[in-house]
Amino acid sequence: MNTGLLIALVAIVSIAVGAGVTFLIFTLIRRTEESDRALTAPLPGGVIELLNVLEVPAIILDPSQNVVATSPGAVALGLVNNDRLARPELIELADDLRDAPTDISRDLEVARGFGEATMTLSARASRFGSKYTLLLIADKTEFRRLEEVRRDFVANISHELKTPIGAVSLLAEALQEAADDPELVKKFADRLSNEAARLARITREIIDLSRLQIEGAMSNNELISIDAVVAKAVDQNKVVALAKAVDLAVGGIEHAHVYGNETQLVMAVNNLISNAVQYSPPASRVGIGVAARDGLVEIAVTDQGIGMTPEESERVFERFYRTDQARSRSTGGTGLGLSIVKHTVANHGGEVKVWSRPGSGSTFTLRLPDAANASEESDS
């Protein structure tokens, strides 16, 4: 309230009720002003600079739970939104500190971005000075996933590698028995080469998928240009597309950015484009479009291929799932490419969706948090 207006009001009241009440009102005014100065006092010198160079997520709150300072790591994890904590679990932790005699440490399971993926955070709330709250946060998601990765790795190998390994063994025996027949030798040798190549692809993709799970969410967090991601992914598919006379058409907005790992994102977009080319008829088109809306960056890959039923669309991101077993064997598909896409996008706090109808092609859409939106929130 305006102090001059209050003094004028006090003068009027003092005439009516006397000096005793006047003294009480002046005391209230003084205490209110002191409280306002305490709430608006700046942070100690160097605190903001320190947070800017911290690798771990850190957040400083005022008594009203407003975010007054934050480290880049907290913004990248999506823990701050418009100068407020974006996760109710952190709000509850900060509230509990008010009645706690000492610091509070707690393991939290919170949503990552707007997808189904979650993060395991170890958060510590401490009093900072006389009125601020300091939140220090460690992302422990990768530790939780480690045991799952080990179990899945063994299961994947036992489930999938036994088939090509068995085929290689049988073909080697057949080669020995057909040593005097050049035509059979060539036939078995070609099949042996195909099975060996398939074995190599499966092994590489299992390793890629396991690495995604081990590294956890955005282990190398950088500002990534979507233009560069799409350009590299398209370039990796140009030769195969040219051989099938499939046109790769790129369009949409330019200069969009996200936080994350460029290598992982290129691999994800490459897998989508590769699938689109493989399942598209000759002389058709694969479209790659980029859009930005509502704080999100979308990368859509559309083909004119055979499409999928709703039942197939629901399972298409499962490990080793193939909508057409015979077609997958002929194209060398392993059933891991879309699972890799799903894990990559989840690591970046986003989601992947598919629209498809039999005979009408498919559209796979990656949705990721827009880095520009996060930067605006950090600066505000």
C-alpha positions in Angstrom: 0.0 0.0 0.0 1.1 3.6 -0.6 2.8 4.9 2.6 1.6 8.5 2.1 -2.0 7.4 1.7 -1.6 5.3 4.9 -0.3 8.4 6.9 -3.2 10.5 5.7 -5.5 7.8 6.8 -3.8 7.6 10.2 -4.2 11.3 10.7 -7.9 11.1 10.2 -8.2 8.0 12.5 -6.1 9.6 15.2 -8.5 12.5 15.5 -11.3 10.1 15.9 -9.9 7.5 18.2 -6.9 9.0 19.9 -3.1 8.7 20.1 -3.0 5.1 21.4 -4.6 3.6 18.3 -2.4 5.9 16.1 0.7 4.4 17.6 -0.5 0.8 16.9 -1.2 1.7 13.3 2.2 3.3 12.8 3.8 0.1 14.2 1.9 -2.0 11.8 3.0 0.1 8.9 6.7 -0.1 9.9 6.5 -3.9 10.3 4.8 -4.3 6.9 7.5 -2.2 5.2 10.3 -4.2 6.9 8.6 -7.4 5.8 8.3 -6.1 2.2 12.0 -5.2 2.2 13.0 -8.6 3.4 11.0 -10.4 0.7 12.4 -8.2 -2.1 16.0 -8.3 -0.8 18.4 -9.5 -3.6 20.3 -12.7 -3.5 23.9 -12.6 -2.1 26.4 -11.6 -4.7 27.8 -14.3 -6.9 24.9 -16.8 -6.3 23.4 -16.5 -9.8 26.8 -16.7 -11.4 27.5 -19.9 -9.4 24.2 -21.5 -10.5 25.0 -20.7 -14.1 28.1 -22.9 -14.0 26.7 -25.7 -11.9 26.3 -29.0 -13.8 23.7 -30.4 -11.4 20.1 -29.0 -11.3 19.7 -26.4 -8.6 16.8 -24.1 -7.8 16.4 -21.2 -5.3 12.9 -20.3 -4.2 11.5 -17.3 -2.3 9.0 -17.7 0.6 6.1 -17.7 -2.0 7.7 -20.6 -3.8 8.6 -18.4 -6.8 11.8 -19.4 -8.6 14.3 -16.6 -8.2 17.3 -18.4 -9.6 18.0 -21.7 -11.4 20.8 -23.6 -13.0 20.7 -24.6 -16.7 20.4 -28.3 -15.7 17.1 -27.6 -13.9 15.7 -25.9 -17.0 16.8 -28.7 -19.3 15.1 -31.3 -17.1 11.8 -29.3 -17.3 11.7 -28.7 -13.6 10.9 -24.9 -13.9 8.0 -23.3 -15.8 7.3 -19.6 -15.8 9.3 -18.9 -12.6 7.4 -21.7 -10.8 8.3 -25.3 -10.0 6.8 -27.5 -12.8 6.6 -30.7 -10.7 4.2 -31.1 -7.8 6.6 -33.4 -6.1 9.1 -30.6 -5.7 6.5 -28.2 -4.6 5.5 -30.6 -1.8 9.1 -31.1 -0.8 9.7 -27.3 -0.5 6.4 -27.0 1.5 7.5 -29.7 3.9 10.8 -27.9 4.6 8.9 -25.1 6.4 7.9 -27.4 9.3 11.0 -29.5 9.3 13.8 -28.8 11.8 16.6 -29.8 9.4 17.1 -30.3 5.6 14.9 -32.8 3.8 16.2 -35.4 1.3 13.8 -37.5 -0.8 13.7 -39.8 -3.8 11.0 -38.7 -6.3 9.5 -40.3 -9.3 8.4 -37.5 -11.6 7.1 -37.2 -15.2 9.6 -36.3 -17.9 8.1 -33.8 -20.3 4.6 -34.6 -21.4 5.2 -38.3 -22.4 4.8 -41.4 -20.4 8.5 -41.6 -19.4 9.5 -40.8 -15.8 12.6 -39.7 -14.0 14.0 -40.9 -10.6 15.3 -37.8 -8.8 17.1 -37.5 -5.5 16.2 -34.1 -4.2 17.4 -32.2 -1.2 15.7 -29.1 0.2 17.7 -26.8 2.4 17.2 -23.4 4.0 19.3 -20.7 2.2 19.7 -17.6 4.3 16.8 -16.4 6.4 14.0 -16.7 3.8 15.1 -18.7 0.7 14.9 -22.4 -0.1 17.6 -24.2 -2.0 16.7 -27.4 -4.0 19.6 -29.6 -5.1 18.6 -32.4 -7.5 20.4 -35.4 -8.9 19.0 -37.5 -11.8 19.3 -41.1 -10.8 17.2 -42.5 -13.6 20.1 -44.3 -15.2 20.9 -46.2 -12.0 17.3 -47.5 -11.8 17.4 -48.6 -15.4 20.7 -50.5 -15.1 19.3 -53.7 -13.8 16.5 -53.5 -16.4 19.0 -53.1 -19.2 21.0 -56.1 -18.1 17.9 -58.3 -17.9 16.6 -57.1 -21.3 19.9 -57.5 -23.0 20.1 -61.2 -22.0 16.5 -61.8 -22.9 16.9 -60.0 -26.3 20.0 -62.0 -27.2 18.5 -65.4 -26.3 15.2 -64.6 -28.1 16.6 -63.2 -31.4 20.2 -64.2 -32.0 19.6 -67.9 -31.9 17.8 -67.9 -35.2 20.6 -66.4 -37.4 23.3 -68.2 -35.4 21.6 -71.5 -36.1 21.2 -70.6 -39.8 24.9 -69.7 -40.1 25.8 -73.1 -38.6 23.5 -75.0 -40.9 24.6 -73.1 -44.0 28.3 -73.8 -43.1 27.5 -77.5 -43.0 25.7 -77.3 -46.3 28.6 -75.6 -47.9 30.9 -78.5 -46.8 28.5 -81.1 -48.3 28.1 -79.1 -51.6 31.8 -78.5 -52.1 31.7 -80.2 -55.6 28.7 -78.2 -56.8 29.7 -74.6 -57.7 26.0 -73.5 -58.1 25.0 -74.7 -54.6 28.2 -73.3 -53.1 27.3 -69.9 -54.5 23.7 -70.2 -53.4 24.6 -71.2 -49.8 27.4 -68.6 -49.7 25.0 -65.8 -50.6 22.5 -66.9 -47.9 25.4 -67.2 -45.4 26.4 -63.6 -46.2 22.8 -62.4 -45.7 22.5 -64.1 -42.4 25.8 -62.8 -41.2 24.8 -59.2 -42.2 21.5 -59.7 -40.4 23.3 -61.0 -37.3 25.5 -57.9 -37.4 22.5 -55.6 -37.7 20.7 -57.2 -34.8 23.8 -57.0 -32.6 24.4 -53.4 -33.4 20.8 -52.4 -32.7 20.7 -54.3 -29.4 23.8 -52.4 -28.4 22.2 -49.1 -29.5 19.1 -49.9 -27.6 21.0 -50.9 -24.5 23.2 -47.8 -24.6 20.1 -45.6 -24.7 18.7 -47.3 -21.6 22.1 -47.2 -19.8 22.9 -43.5 -20.6 19.5 -42.4 -19.4 17.8 -39.2 -20.3 19.9 -36.6 -22.2 23.2 -37.6 -20.7 24.9 -35.2 -23.2 22.6 -32.2 -22.9 23.3 -29.7 -25.6 21.3 -27.2 -27.7 20.5 -29.1 -30.9 19.5 -27.7 -34.3 16.6 -29.7 -35.8 17.7 -28.5 -39.2 21.0 -30.4 -38.8 19.3 -33.5 -37.4 16.9 -33.8 -40.3 19.6 -33.0 -42.9 21.9 -35.7 -41.5 19.2 -38.3 -41.3 18.0 -37.6 -44.9 21.6 -37.8 -46.2 22.0 -41.3 -44.6 19.0 -42.5 -46.6 19.6 -40.9 -50.0 21.3 -43.8 -51.7 18.6 -46.4 -50.8 15.8 -43.9 -51.7 17.5 -43.2 -55.1 17.7 -46.9 -55.8 13.9 -47.2 -55.3 13.1 -43.9 -57.0 11.6 -42.7 -53.7 11.6 -38.9 -53.4 12.6 -37.5 -50.0 10.7 -34.2 -49.6 11.7 -32.0 -46.6 9.6 -29.0 -45.5 8.3 -27.0 -42.6 9.8 -24.4 -40.3 13.5 -23.7 -40.0 15.8 -22.9 -37.1 14.0 -25.0 -34.5 16.1 -26.2 -31.5 15.7 -28.7 -28.7 17.9 -29.7 -25.8 19.5 -33.2 -26.0 21.9 -35.5 -27.8 22.3 -34.9 -31.5 23.7 -38.4 -32.2 20.6 -40.0 -30.6 18.2 -37.8 -32.4 19.8 -38.3 -35.8 19.6 -42.1 -35.2 15.9 -41.8 -34.3 14.9 -39.7 -37.3 17.1 -41.9 -39.6 15.3 -45.0 -38.4 11.9 -43.5 -39.2 13.0 -42.4 -42.7 14.7 -45.8 -43.3 11.5 -47.6 -42.4 9.4 -45.3 -44.6 11.7 -45.9 -47.6 11.7 -49.6 -47.1 7.9 -49.9 -46.9 7.2 -47.5 -49.7 6.5 -48.6 -53.3 8.9 -47.5 -56.0 8.5 -44.0 -57.5 6.6 -42.8 -54.4 7.3 -40.0 -51.9 8.4 -39.8 -48.3 7.7 -36.5 -46.6 9.7 -35.1 -43.6 8.1 -32.1 -42.0 9.0 -29.9 -39.1 6.5 -27.8 -37.1 6.6 -25.8 -33.9 3.6 -25.0 -31.7 2.6 -24.7 -28.1 6.2 -25.1 -26.9 6.8 -28.2 -28.9 8.8 -29.2 -31.9 7.3 -31.9 -34.1 9.1 -34.0 -36.7 6.7 -36.0 -38.9 7.8 -38.7 -41.4 5.0 -39.7 -43.8 5.1 -42.5 -46.4 2.8 -43.9 -49.0 3.4 -47.5 -48.1 1.3 -50.5 -47.1 0.1 -49.0 -43.8 -0.9 -50.8 -40.6 -4.1 -51.9 -38.8 -4.9 -50.2 -35.5 -3.8 -53.4 -33.7 -0.4 -53.3 -35.4 -0.1 -49.6 -34.6 -0.5 -50.3 -30.9 2.4 -52.8 -30.9 4.7 -51.3 -33.4 7.1 -49.8 -30.8 7.6 -53.1 -29.0 11.1 -54.8 -29.2 11.4 -57.2 -32.1 7.8 -56.7 -33.2 7.3 -56.9 -37.0 4.0 -56.1 -38.7 5.0 -58.4 -41.6 7.5 -61.2 -40.8 8.1 -62.2 -44.4 8.6 -58.6 -45.5 10.9 -57.9 -42.6 13.1 -60.8 -43.4 13.4 -59.7 -47.0 14.2 -56.1 -46.1 16.6 -57.1 -43.3 14.4 -55.6 -40.6 15.2 -56.5 -37.0 12.2 -55.2 -35.2 14.3 -52.9 -33.0 14.4 -49.7 -35.0 11.1 -48.2 -33.7 11.9 -49.3 -30.1 15.1 -47.3 -30.4 13.0 -44.3 -31.6 10.7 -44.6 -28.6 13.5 -44.8 -26.1 15.4 -41.9 -27.7 12.3 -39.6 -27.7 11.5 -40.6 -24.1 15.1 -39.7 -23.1 14.4 -36.2 -24.5 11.2 -35.7 -22.5 8.9 -36.2 -25.6 6.8 -38.8 -27.2 6.3 -40.5 -30.6 2.9 -41.2 -32.1 1.8 -43.1 -35.2 -1.2 -42.6 -37.6 -1.7 -45.4 -40.1 -4.3 -47.2 -42.1 -4.0 -50.2 -44.4 -3.3 -49.1 -47.9 -3.0 -45.4 -46.9 0.6 -45.2 -45.6 1.8 -44.2 -42.2 2.8 -41.0 -40.4 5.2 -41.2 -37.4 5.5 -37.9 -35.4 8.2 -37.1 -32.9 7.2 -34.4 -30.3 10.0 -32.8 -28.3 10.1 -29.8 -25.9 11.1 -26.6 -27.7 14.4 -25.2 -26.4 13.3 -21.7 -27.3 10.3 -22.1 -24.9 12.6 -23.3 -22.1 15.0 -20.4 -22.7 12.2 -17.9 -22.4 11.1 -19.4 -19.2 14.6 -19.3 -17.8 15.1 -15.7 -18.8 11.7 -14.5 -17.4 
